[in-house]
């Protein structure tokens, strides 16, 4: 079962779901365009058997703010802000479609 949270990131309120033990190695799952963190509900519990899993609703999706400005750069900054706000350090980023582009561009 996931917990639903909201945290400030890059000037917006970003919603995310979390599964697993907080001490486990973190994994972040990024959804596709027009989707939400709910896309990961079937697979996240499996990953959470050995990992701490986070799935945010990206900018303009799901329960995250819809500020009117949307770009790959802003979404990458939002993801970086989420990682900083949660003090996650190194994580494994997994993305689907647009989420993959965000993961690739957030890798530094």
N, CA, C and O atoms as a GROMACS GRO file, in nm:
protein
  432
    1UNK      N    1   0.084  -0.117   0.000
    1UNK     CA    2   0.000   0.000   0.000
    1UNK      C    3   0.089   0.124   0.000
    1UNK      O    4   0.190   0.129   0.069
    2UNK      N    5   0.050   0.223  -0.078
    2UNK     CA    6   0.130   0.345  -0.087
    2UNK      C    7   0.081   0.450   0.012
    2UNK      O    8  -0.034   0.447   0.057
    3UNK      N    9   0.171   0.542   0.044
    3UNK     CA   10   0.130   0.660   0.119
    3UNK      C   11   0.132   0.777   0.022
    3UNK      O   12   0.223   0.786  -0.060
    4UNK      N   13   0.035   0.865   0.031
    4UNK     CA   14   0.027   0.983  -0.054
    4UNK      C   15   0.079   1.103   0.023
    4UNK      O   16   0.035   1.129   0.135
    5UNK      N   17   0.172   1.176  -0.038
    5UNK     CA   18   0.236   1.290   0.027
    5UNK      C   19   0.239   1.408  -0.069
    5UNK      O   20   0.218   1.392  -0.189
    6UNK      N   21   0.264   1.527  -0.016
    6UNK     CA   22   0.286   1.648  -0.096
    6UNK      C   23   0.406   1.719  -0.035
    6UNK      O   24   0.420   1.728   0.087
    7UNK      N   25   0.494   1.771  -0.123
    7UNK     CA   26   0.614   1.840  -0.076
    7UNK      C   27   0.643   1.957  -0.170
    7UNK      O   28   0.610   1.949  -0.289
    8UNK      N   29   0.703   2.063  -0.120
    8UNK     CA   30   0.742   2.175  -0.204
    8UNK      C   31   0.864   2.140  -0.286
    8UNK      O   32   0.961   2.083  -0.236
    9UNK      N   33   0.858   2.173  -0.415
    9UNK     CA   34   0.969   2.144  -0.505
    9UNK      C   35   0.971   2.246  -0.618
    9UNK      O   36   0.873   2.258  -0.692
   10UNK      N   37   1.079   2.321  -0.632
   10UNK     CA   38   1.097   2.412  -0.744
   10UNK      C   39   0.982   2.513  -0.754
   10UNK      O   40   0.942   2.550  -0.865
   11UNK      N   41   0.930   2.556  -0.642
   11UNK     CA   42   0.825   2.657  -0.641
   11UNK      C   43   0.683   2.606  -0.659
   11UNK      O   44   0.590   2.686  -0.670
   12UNK      N   45   0.665   2.474  -0.663
   12UNK     CA   46   0.530   2.417  -0.675
   12UNK      C   47   0.511   2.313  -0.565
   12UNK      O   48   0.607   2.268  -0.502
   13UNK      N   49   0.385   2.277  -0.543
   13UNK     CA   50   0.354   2.167  -0.452
   13UNK      C   51   0.347   2.040  -0.537
   13UNK      O   52   0.266   2.030  -0.628
   14UNK      N   53   0.433   1.944  -0.505
   14UNK     CA   54   0.445   1.822  -0.584
   14UNK      C   55   0.393   1.704  -0.503
   14UNK      O   56   0.442   1.676  -0.393
   15UNK      N   57   0.294   1.635  -0.558
   15UNK     CA   58   0.237   1.516  -0.493
   15UNK      C   59   0.320   1.395  -0.534
   15UNK      O   60   0.372   1.387  -0.646
   16UNK      N   61   0.332   1.301  -0.441
   16UNK     CA   62   0.401   1.176  -0.474
   16UNK      C   63   0.346   1.064  -0.388
   16UNK      O   64   0.283   1.086  -0.285
   17UNK      N   65   0.370   0.943  -0.434
   17UNK     CA   66   0.336   0.823  -0.359
   17UNK      C   67   0.465   0.755  -0.318
   17UNK      O   68   0.566   0.765  -0.389
   18UNK      N   69   0.463   0.688  -0.205
   18UNK     CA   70   0.582   0.618  -0.156
   18UNK      C   71   0.544   0.480  -0.108
   18UNK      O   72   0.439   0.460  -0.047
   19UNK      N   73   0.632   0.384  -0.135
   19UNK     CA   74   0.616   0.246  -0.091
   19UNK      C   75   0.750   0.200  -0.034
   19UNK      O   76   0.854   0.254  -0.069
   20UNK      N   77   0.747   0.100   0.052
   20UNK     CA   78   0.868   0.035   0.099
   20UNK      C   79   0.925   0.094   0.226
   20UNK      O   80   0.872   0.189   0.283
   21UNK      N   81   1.034   0.033   0.269
   21UNK     CA   82   1.101   0.072   0.393
   21UNK      C   83   1.190   0.194   0.369
   21UNK      O   84   1.267   0.195   0.273
   22UNK      N   85   1.180   0.297   0.454
   22UNK     CA   86   1.260   0.418   0.434
   22UNK      C   87   1.411   0.394   0.428
   22UNK      O   88   1.482   0.473   0.366
   23UNK      N   89   1.461   0.290   0.491
   23UNK     CA   90   1.605   0.265   0.492
   23UNK      C   91   1.653   0.194   0.365
   23UNK      O   92   1.773   0.185   0.344
   24UNK      N   93   1.563   0.146   0.281
   24UNK     CA   94   1.602   0.073   0.160
   24UNK      C   95   1.653   0.171   0.053
   24UNK      O   96   1.625   0.290   0.058
   25UNK      N   97   1.727   0.118  -0.042
   25UNK     CA   98   1.780   0.198  -0.152
   25UNK      C   99   1.666   0.261  -0.232
   25UNK      O  100   1.571   0.191  -0.268
   26UNK      N  101   1.672   0.393  -0.259
   26UNK     CA  102   1.559   0.460  -0.325
   26UNK      C  103   1.554   0.441  -0.476
   26UNK      O  104   1.656   0.430  -0.544
   27UNK      N  105   1.431   0.436  -0.526
   27UNK     CA  106   1.400   0.428  -0.667
   27UNK      C  107   1.289   0.529  -0.694
   27UNK      O  108   1.195   0.539  -0.615
   28UNK      N  109   1.299   0.603  -0.804
   28UNK     CA  110   1.198   0.701  -0.840
   28UNK      C  111   1.141   0.664  -0.976
   28UNK      O  112   1.215   0.643  -1.072
   29UNK      N  113   1.008   0.657  -0.983
   29UNK     CA  114   0.937   0.617  -1.105
   29UNK      C  115   0.866   0.739  -1.162
   29UNK      O  116   0.787   0.803  -1.092
   30UNK      N  117   0.893   0.771  -1.289
   30UNK     CA  118   0.837   0.890  -1.353
   30UNK      C  119   0.740   0.847  -1.464
   30UNK      O  120   0.776   0.769  -1.552
   31UNK      N  121   0.620   0.898  -1.457
   31UNK     CA  122   0.512   0.858  -1.549
   31UNK      C  123   0.520   0.928  -1.684
   31UNK      O  124   0.601   1.018  -1.705
   32UNK      N  125   0.434   0.884  -1.776
   32UNK     CA  126   0.426   0.938  -1.911
   32UNK      C  127   0.338   1.064  -1.917
   32UNK      O  128   0.269   1.096  -1.820
   33UNK      N  129   0.343   1.134  -2.030
   33UNK     CA  130   0.262   1.252  -2.055
   33UNK      C  131   0.114   1.219  -2.040
   33UNK      O  132   0.066   1.120  -2.095
   34UNK      N  133   0.042   1.302  -1.965
   34UNK     CA  134  -0.100   1.284  -1.947
   34UNK      C  135  -0.138   1.178  -1.845
   34UNK      O  136  -0.256   1.149  -1.827
   35UNK      N  137  -0.040   1.121  -1.778
   35UNK     CA  138  -0.065   1.015  -1.680
   35UNK      C  139  -0.037   1.068  -1.539
   35UNK      O  140  -0.034   1.189  -1.518
   36UNK      N  141  -0.017   0.978  -1.444
   36UNK     CA  142   0.011   1.018  -1.306
   36UNK      C  143   0.087   0.906  -1.235
   36UNK      O  144   0.115   0.801  -1.292
   37UNK      N  145   0.120   0.931  -1.110
   37UNK     CA  146   0.189   0.831  -1.029
   37UNK      C  147   0.109   0.702  -1.018
   37UNK      O  148   0.166   0.595  -0.996
   38UNK      N  149  -0.022   0.712  -1.033
   38UNK     CA  150  -0.108   0.593  -1.023
   38UNK      C  151  -0.073   0.487  -1.127
   38UNK      O  152  -0.105   0.370  -1.110
   39UNK      N  153  -0.005   0.528  -1.235
   39UNK     CA  154   0.037   0.431  -1.338
   39UNK      C  155   0.127   0.323  -1.281
   39UNK      O  156   0.135   0.213  -1.336
   40UNK      N  157   0.194   0.353  -1.172
   40UNK     CA  158   0.292   0.261  -1.114
   40UNK      C  159   0.232   0.174  -1.003
   40UNK      O  160   0.304   0.095  -0.942
   41UNK      N  161   0.103   0.187  -0.975
   41UNK     CA  162   0.042   0.115  -0.862
   41UNK      C  163   0.056  -0.036  -0.869
   41UNK      O  164   0.062  -0.101  -0.764
   42UNK      N  165   0.061  -0.095  -0.988
   42UNK     CA  166   0.072  -0.240  -0.999
   42UNK      C  167   0.214  -0.291  -0.979
   42UNK      O  168   0.234  -0.399  -0.924
   43UNK      N  169   0.314  -0.213  -1.024
   43UNK     CA  170   0.452  -0.261  -1.016
   43UNK      C  171   0.529  -0.209  -0.895
   43UNK      O  172   0.622  -0.275  -0.849
   44UNK      N  173   0.493  -0.092  -0.844
   44UNK     CA  174   0.567  -0.034  -0.731
   44UNK      C  175   0.572  -0.126  -0.609
   44UNK      O  176   0.677  -0.136  -0.546
   45UNK      N  177   0.462  -0.194  -0.571
   45UNK     CA  178   0.471  -0.283  -0.455
   45UNK      C  179   0.572  -0.397  -0.473
   45UNK      O  180   0.632  -0.443  -0.376
   46UNK      N  181   0.591  -0.440  -0.596
   46UNK     CA  182   0.690  -0.546  -0.622
   46UNK      C  183   0.830  -0.490  -0.601
   46UNK      O  184   0.912  -0.553  -0.534
   47UNK      N  185   0.858  -0.372  -0.657
   47UNK     CA  186   0.988  -0.308  -0.634
   47UNK      C  187   1.009  -0.280  -0.485
   47UNK      O  188   1.120  -0.291  -0.435
   48UNK      N  189   0.901  -0.245  -0.414
   48UNK     CA  190   0.910  -0.206  -0.273
   48UNK      C  191   0.943  -0.322  -0.181
   48UNK      O  192   0.970  -0.300  -0.063
   49UNK      N  193   0.943  -0.444  -0.232
   49UNK     CA  194   0.986  -0.556  -0.149
   49UNK      C  195   1.132  -0.540  -0.108
   49UNK      O  196   1.173  -0.589  -0.003
   50UNK      N  197   1.213  -0.470  -0.193
   50UNK     CA  198   1.355  -0.451  -0.164
   50UNK      C  199   1.400  -0.306  -0.174
   50UNK      O  200   1.518  -0.278  -0.151
   51UNK      N  201   1.310  -0.215  -0.208
   51UNK     CA  202   1.348  -0.076  -0.234
   51UNK      C  203   1.250   0.020  -0.168
   51UNK      O  204   1.137  -0.018  -0.136
   52UNK      N  205   1.294   0.143  -0.148
   52UNK     CA  206   1.203   0.252  -0.112
   52UNK      C  207   1.166   0.316  -0.244
   52UNK      O  208   1.253   0.369  -0.314
   53UNK      N  209   1.040   0.313  -0.279
   53UNK     CA  210   0.993   0.357  -0.411
   53UNK      C  211   0.913   0.487  -0.398
   53UNK      O  212   0.827   0.500  -0.311
   54UNK      N  213   0.944   0.583  -0.485
   54UNK     CA  214   0.873   0.709  -0.492
   54UNK      C  215   0.821   0.726  -0.634
   54UNK      O  216   0.893   0.699  -0.731
   55UNK      N  217   0.696   0.770  -0.646
   55UNK     CA  218   0.638   0.800  -0.777
   55UNK      C  219   0.567   0.935  -0.768
   55UNK      O  220   0.458   0.943  -0.710
   56UNK      N  221   0.627   1.040  -0.824
   56UNK     CA  222   0.562   1.171  -0.819
   56UNK      C  223   0.462   1.190  -0.932
   56UNK      O  224   0.472   1.126  -1.037
   57UNK      N  225   0.367   1.278  -0.909
   57UNK     CA  226   0.285   1.332  -1.016
   57UNK      C  227   0.367   1.450  -1.070
   57UNK      O  228   0.393   1.546  -0.997
   58UNK      N  229   0.407   1.444  -1.196
   58UNK     CA  230   0.487   1.551  -1.252
   58UNK      C  231   0.404   1.679  -1.269
   58UNK      O  232   0.281   1.674  -1.268
   59UNK      N  233   0.471   1.790  -1.285
   59UNK     CA  234   0.408   1.922  -1.304
   59UNK      C  235   0.292   1.914  -1.404
   59UNK      O  236   0.308   1.863  -1.515
   60UNK      N  237   0.176   1.964  -1.361
   60UNK     CA  238   0.060   1.965  -1.449
   60UNK      C  239  -0.008   1.830  -1.466
   60UNK      O  240  -0.083   1.809  -1.561
   61UNK      N  241   0.019   1.739  -1.374
   61UNK     CA  242  -0.039   1.605  -1.380
   61UNK      C  243  -0.089   1.566  -1.241
   61UNK      O  244  -0.033   1.608  -1.139
   62UNK      N  245  -0.193   1.486  -1.238
   62UNK     CA  246  -0.243   1.433  -1.112
   62UNK      C  247  -0.270   1.540  -1.008
   62UNK      O  248  -0.334   1.642  -1.036
   63UNK      N  249  -0.221   1.516  -0.885
   63UNK     CA  250  -0.245   1.606  -0.772
   63UNK      C  251  -0.139   1.714  -0.757
   63UNK      O  252  -0.148   1.797  -0.666
   64UNK      N  253  -0.036   1.714  -0.844
   64UNK     CA  254   0.066   1.819  -0.839
   64UNK      C  255   0.011   1.947  -0.899
   64UNK      O  256  -0.081   1.944  -0.980
   65UNK      N  257   0.069   2.061  -0.857
   65UNK     CA  258   0.024   2.190  -0.909
   65UNK      C  259   0.025   2.195  -1.062
   65UNK      O  260   0.105   2.130  -1.128
   66UNK      N  261  -0.068   2.275  -1.114
   66UNK     CA  262  -0.081   2.302  -1.257
   66UNK      C  263  -0.052   2.452  -1.276
   66UNK      O  264  -0.147   2.529  -1.292
   67UNK      N  265   0.074   2.494  -1.276
   67UNK     CA  266   0.106   2.636  -1.271
   67UNK      C  267   0.091   2.712  -1.403
   67UNK      O  268   0.100   2.834  -1.404
   68UNK      N  269   0.068   2.643  -1.514
   68UNK     CA  270   0.054   2.711  -1.644
   68UNK      C  271   0.182   2.714  -1.725
   68UNK      O  272   0.178   2.746  -1.844
   69UNK      N  273   0.294   2.682  -1.665
   69UNK     CA  274   0.422   2.673  -1.736
   69UNK      C  275   0.468   2.528  -1.734
   69UNK      O  276   0.478   2.467  -1.627
   70UNK      N  277   0.496   2.472  -1.853
   70UNK     CA  278   0.532   2.331  -1.863
   70UNK      C  279   0.644   2.317  -1.966
   70UNK      O  280   0.632   2.363  -2.079
   71UNK      N  281   0.750   2.253  -1.925
   71UNK     CA  282   0.860   2.222  -2.017
   71UNK      C  283   0.940   2.108  -1.957
   71UNK      O  284   0.931   2.079  -1.838
   72UNK      N  285   1.018   2.045  -2.042
   72UNK     CA  286   1.105   1.938  -1.995
   72UNK      C  287   1.202   1.992  -1.890
   72UNK      O  288   1.230   1.926  -1.790
   73UNK      N  289   1.253   2.112  -1.913
   73UNK     CA  290   1.349   2.171  -1.819
   73UNK      C  291   1.285   2.194  -1.682
   73UNK      O  292   1.346   2.164  -1.580
   74UNK      N  293   1.162   2.246  -1.681
   74UNK     CA  294   1.094   2.270  -1.553
   74UNK      C  295   1.064   2.137  -1.483
   74UNK      O  296   1.080   2.127  -1.361
   75UNK      N  297   1.021   2.037  -1.558
   75UNK     CA  298   0.992   1.906  -1.496
   75UNK      C  299   1.118   1.844  -1.440
   75UNK      O  300   1.114   1.783  -1.333
   76UNK      N  301   1.231   1.857  -1.511
   76UNK     CA  302   1.358   1.805  -1.459
   76UNK      C  303   1.397   1.877  -1.330
   76UNK      O  304   1.443   1.814  -1.234
   77UNK      N  305   1.378   2.009  -1.328
   77UNK     CA  306   1.408   2.086  -1.207
   77UNK      C  307   1.315   2.045  -1.093
   77UNK      O  308   1.356   2.042  -0.977
   78UNK      N  309   1.190   2.014  -1.126
   78UNK     CA  310   1.096   1.967  -1.023
   78UNK      C  311   1.143   1.835  -0.964
   78UNK      O  312   1.139   1.816  -0.842
   79UNK      N  313   1.187   1.743  -1.050
   79UNK     CA  314   1.235   1.613  -1.002
   79UNK      C  315   1.359   1.633  -0.914
   79UNK      O  316   1.371   1.573  -0.808
   80UNK      N  317   1.452   1.718  -0.959
   80UNK     CA  318   1.572   1.746  -0.879
   80UNK      C  319   1.533   1.807  -0.744
   80UNK      O  320   1.591   1.773  -0.641
   81UNK      N  321   1.434   1.897  -0.744
   81UNK     CA  322   1.387   1.957  -0.619
   81UNK      C  323   1.324   1.855  -0.527
   81UNK      O  324   1.341   1.861  -0.406
   82UNK      N  325   1.251   1.761  -0.584
   82UNK     CA  326   1.190   1.653  -0.505
   82UNK      C  327   1.299   1.569  -0.440
   82UNK      O  328   1.291   1.538  -0.321
   83UNK      N  329   1.401   1.531  -0.517
   83UNK     CA  330   1.510   1.451  -0.462
   83UNK      C  331   1.581   1.525  -0.350
   83UNK      O  332   1.613   1.465  -0.247
   84UNK      N  333   1.604   1.655  -0.368
   84UNK     CA  334   1.667   1.736  -0.263
   84UNK      C  335   1.578   1.746  -0.140
   84UNK      O  336   1.624   1.727  -0.028
   85UNK      N  337   1.449   1.775  -0.162
   85UNK     CA  338   1.356   1.792  -0.050
   85UNK      C  339   1.343   1.665   0.033
   85UNK      O  340   1.325   1.670   0.154
   86UNK      N  341   1.352   1.549  -0.034
   86UNK     CA  342   1.343   1.422   0.037
   86UNK      C  343   1.480   1.372   0.083
   86UNK      O  344   1.489   1.267   0.146
   87UNK      N  345   1.587   1.448   0.051
   87UNK     CA  346   1.724   1.412   0.089
   87UNK      C  347   1.758   1.270   0.046
   87UNK      O  348   1.810   1.191   0.125
   88UNK      N  349   1.728   1.239  -0.080
   88UNK     CA  350   1.748   1.102  -0.127
   88UNK      C  351   1.888   1.072  -0.176
   88UNK      O  352   1.928   0.956  -0.178
   89UNK      N  353   1.965   1.173  -0.216
   89UNK     CA  354   2.098   1.145  -0.269
   89UNK      C  355   2.087   1.069  -0.400
   89UNK      O  356   2.009   1.106  -0.488
   90UNK      N  357   2.167   0.963  -0.413
   90UNK     CA  358   2.162   0.882  -0.537
   90UNK      C  359   2.038   0.795  -0.538
   90UNK      O  360   2.001   0.734  -0.438
   91UNK      N  361   1.974   0.792  -0.653
   91UNK     CA  362   1.855   0.709  -0.673
   91UNK      C  363   1.863   0.643  -0.809
   91UNK      O  364   1.939   0.685  -0.896
   92UNK      N  365   1.785   0.540  -0.827
   92UNK     CA  366   1.763   0.483  -0.959
   92UNK      C  367   1.637   0.548  -1.014
   92UNK      O  368   1.531   0.539  -0.953
   93UNK      N  369   1.649   0.614  -1.131
   93UNK     CA  370   1.535   0.679  -1.195
   93UNK      C  371   1.485   0.590  -1.307
   93UNK      O  372   1.562   0.546  -1.392
   94UNK      N  373   1.355   0.565  -1.307
   94UNK     CA  374   1.293   0.486  -1.413
   94UNK      C  375   1.179   0.569  -1.468
   94UNK      O  376   1.097   0.620  -1.392
   95UNK      N  377   1.173   0.582  -1.599
   95UNK     CA  378   1.068   0.661  -1.660
   95UNK      C  379   1.001   0.589  -1.774
   95UNK      O  380   1.060   0.504  -1.840
   96UNK      N  381   0.874   0.624  -1.796
   96UNK     CA  382   0.798   0.574  -1.908
   96UNK      C  383   0.769   0.691  -2.001
   96UNK      O  384   0.712   0.791  -1.957
   97UNK      N  385   0.806   0.682  -2.128
   97UNK     CA  386   0.780   0.784  -2.228
   97UNK      C  387   0.834   0.919  -2.183
   97UNK      O  388   0.956   0.932  -2.168
   98UNK      N  389   0.749   1.020  -2.159
   98UNK     CA  390   0.797   1.151  -2.115
   98UNK      C  391   0.877   1.138  -1.985
   98UNK      O  392   0.973   1.211  -1.964
   99UNK      N  393   0.838   1.046  -1.899
   99UNK     CA  394   0.911   1.023  -1.775
   99UNK      C  395   1.053   0.978  -1.801
   99UNK      O  396   1.143   1.011  -1.725
  100UNK      N  397   1.073   0.904  -1.909
  100UNK     CA  398   1.209   0.862  -1.947
  100UNK      C  399   1.292   0.983  -1.987
  100UNK      O  400   1.409   0.993  -1.950
  101UNK      N  401   1.233   1.074  -2.063
  101UNK     CA  402   1.305   1.198  -2.101
  101UNK      C  403   1.343   1.277  -1.977
  101UNK      O  404   1.453   1.332  -1.971
  102UNK      N  405   1.253   1.284  -1.880
  102UNK     CA  406   1.284   1.352  -1.754
  102UNK      C  407   1.394   1.281  -1.678
  102UNK      O  408   1.484   1.346  -1.624
  103UNK      N  409   1.390   1.150  -1.674
  103UNK     CA  410   1.494   1.073  -1.604
  103UNK      C  411   1.628   1.094  -1.672
  103UNK      O  412   1.728   1.117  -1.604
  104UNK      N  413   1.632   1.086  -1.803
  104UNK     CA  414   1.758   1.103  -1.878
  104UNK      C  415   1.818   1.241  -1.854
  104UNK      O  416   1.938   1.253  -1.831
  105UNK      N  417   1.735   1.344  -1.858
  105UNK     CA  418   1.784   1.480  -1.843
  105UNK      C  419   1.808   1.519  -1.698
  105UNK      O  420   1.866   1.624  -1.672
  106UNK      N  421   1.765   1.438  -1.602
  106UNK     CA  422   1.788   1.464  -1.460
  106UNK      C  423   1.905   1.385  -1.405
  106UNK      O  424   1.932   1.390  -1.285
  107UNK      N  425   1.974   1.313  -1.489
  107UNK     CA  426   2.075   1.217  -1.443
  107UNK      C  427   2.197   1.280  -1.377
  107UNK      O  428   2.268   1.211  -1.304
  108UNK      N  429   2.223   1.406  -1.400
  108UNK     CA  430   2.340   1.470  -1.338
  108UNK      C  431   2.307   1.501  -1.196
  108UNK      O  432   2.391   1.555  -1.124
   0.00000   0.00000   0.00000
